[in-house]
């Protein structure tokens, strides 16, 4: 007949340990929280293990030692009362702290996990931002093949530094892939034109020129002309008042 455990009916989590902190016996309450275990120190979080090894080694009756235990639900903070019955037998009783403290400890564990996930989430956010930027580029300056080696790029919104920087890589890549010979920049739908925008447009046109691509500008409004005329003088651009005339020429070359 198997002898009944001396700790079986204890109302609190309790353990009997040897002098190496191996579990010799445990109460049913302890088993419900931790399951059947053989190593008391492995029930503690890393910060409490050294503390337990140091303080529980002291002989005789002692006051409570506050330790953090690891459970399936998270960290459990408890006051631990202990007594050495002999140099080989240590009795330990746990008195769990308020549930609110345990809940806070659990939240801290979750926060640690979230911090590990932060880098991955930032990477996902960057990928989403890059995808949105690509959509902005295509909507702000769609490239339309109109035949005869012509590519029409109608510009929308304000012509500023941010706009030209956003569309520049997309425009150059598209024209290179298509093998365009003449780019028609239509400014009919443009709003405000800033000097920075004109300067960056100048840079875009020079890049196209190096690629052997001609540039025609149409749809220049009177309020934009003062800023745009410098481009004509420096780059010998062609300015056309009518997009229709350019399109007719492109269609005739198909």
N, C-alpha and C positions, 0 to 999 in steps of 0.2 A: 504493500500500500504506500503510495507516494505521500510524503510528509507535506502538510499544508504550509504555505509560506507564512512566515511571521508578519510580513507586511501586507498580506492579501487584502485585509479589510480596512487598511488605513484610508481615511477620507481625503488625504492630500497626496500629491506625488511624493513618493519616498523611495530611497535606494539604500541598499547595503553594498558597500564597496570594499575591496581589499586595499592594501597599501600602494598599489599601482593604479588605483582609480578604475579598475575593472569592475563591472557590475556583477555582483554575486546574486542579488535578489532585488526585486522591485515590486511596488504596490500595483494593484489593478488600475488605479488612477494614473500612475506613471505610464503604464502600458497603453492606456487609451490616448495619451498625449503623444508619446514618443514611439510606441510600438515596443517590441522586444528588442532590447539593446544590450551590448556587452561592454561598451566603452563610454564611461560617463563624460569624459572630456570632449568626445565627439558630438555631444548634445549641445555644447556651448558654442557661441560665436567666437571668432578668432580673438577678439579683444578680451574675452572673459576667461579663456583657457589658462593663460599665464597667471592671472589673478587667482583662479581656483587652485592651481598647483601650489601657489605660494601660501595662501591663507588656510586652505583646508589641511595642510600638513601639520598645523599647530595642534598639539595634544590638548586633551581636557575639553570642558564645555566652553563654547565661545558664542559671541553675539552673532547676529545675522550678517551674511555676506551677500551683497547684491550682485547677481549674475544675469547675463542675457542668454536665454536658451533658444535654439532653433527648432521650430515646429513646422508642420505642413502649412499652417495658416500664417506663418511669419515669425518674427521675433517675439519672445515671451520674457518679460522682465520679472524676476522673482527674488524674494529674500530667501536665502538658503541657510538653514540651521543644521549644525552638524555636531557629532560627538564620536570620539574614538572609544570603542569598547575595549580594544586591545591594540597592540601595535600593528595588527593585521586586519582589523575590522573597523570600518568607518560607516556610521549611520548618517544619512542625509535626508532632510525633509525640505520640500519646496513650498513656499507660500507665494503664489502668483500675485503680482501687483495689480493695480486698477486696470480694467480693460482698455481705458482710454490711452494709457501709456503703451500698451501692446499695439493698439491701432496706429499710434504715431510711429512706432518702430516698423510696423508693416509698411506704412507709407514711405518711410526712408528706404526700405529695401526696394520698393517699386521705383522710387526716384533713381536709385543706382542703376536699375535696369533701363530706365528711360534715358539716362545719360549715355549709356552704351549705345543706344539706338540713335542718338542725336546725329552722329556723322552720316549714317545711312539716310536719315530723313532729310538732312541738308542736301545730300547728293540728289535725292528725288526732287526736292524743290528746285534745284538748279536745272535739272533736266526739264521740268515743267516750264520754268522761266525761259529756257532756250527755245522750247517749242513755241511758246507765245510770241517770243521775239521774231521767230521765223515767220509766223502768221502776220505780224505787224509789217515786216518788210514786204511781204507779197501784197498786202492790202494797200500799203502806202505808195508802192511803186510797182504795179504789175507790169510784167514784160510781155508784150503781145507781138507775136510774129505776124507781119503784114505782107510778106513776100518780097522777092527781089533783093534779099539780103537786108531788108529794113526791119528794125525792132522799134516798136512804139512803146514809150514809157510815160504814161500820164501820171503826173505827181499830184498828190492830194494833201490838203492841210497846209501847215506853215513850212516854209523853206528855212530851216535853221540847222545849226550844227548837229543836233541829235538826230534829226530826220536823215540828213545826208550820210552820217556815220552808220545809221541803222540799215540803210538800203544799199550802201556801197558794195559790201562783199557779195550780196545776193545778185545785184545788177551785173557786176563784172563777171561773176561765175556763169550766170545765165547766158550772157552775150558770148562768152568764150565757148560754152557748150553748143550753142546754136550756130556759131560761126557767122554772126552778124557782121555786116560791113558798114551799115549806117544806123546810128541811133537817133531817134526823134524824141526829144524831151518836150512834152507838152505841159505848159504851166497854166493852162486855162483854169484849172480847179485849185490853184495855189492861193493861199490866203496871204499872211504876212511873210515878207522876205527880209531876213536879217542879213547883216554884213557877214557874220560868221557863216551863215548858210551859203552865201554867194562864194565865199572863199573856199569852202569845202566842195561846192559844186565845181569850182575851178579845178580843184585837185582831181575830182572824178573825171572831168573832161580831158585833163592832161593824161591821165592813165589810159583812157580810151584811145587818145591820139597815139600814144606809144605803142598800143596794140594794133595800130593801123586802121582804126575805126573813125569815120567821120561823125560829127555831131551836128544835128539841126535842132534849133530851139524854136518852138511855136507857142502861141497863146500868151505872149508877154503883155501884161496890163500896163497902163500908163504909170501907175504908182510904183511899178517894179522896174521900169525902164532905166531910171537913174542909177540903180545899183547894177543892172545887168549890162549896161553898155560897155563897161570896162572889160568884160569877158570877150566881147566882140573885137575890141581893139587888140587885146593881148593874145588871143588864141585864134583869131581869124575865123570865128564861128559864123555859121549861116543862121540868120534869123528869118523866119517865115511868119507872116501875119496870119496865114490860113493853114490850118491843119489839113483841110480838105484837098488843097493843091498838092501837098506832100503825099497824101494817101493815094491820090489819083496817079501820081508818078510811080509810086511803089507798085500799085496794082498793074500798071502798064508794063512793068518789067518782069511780071510773073511768067 
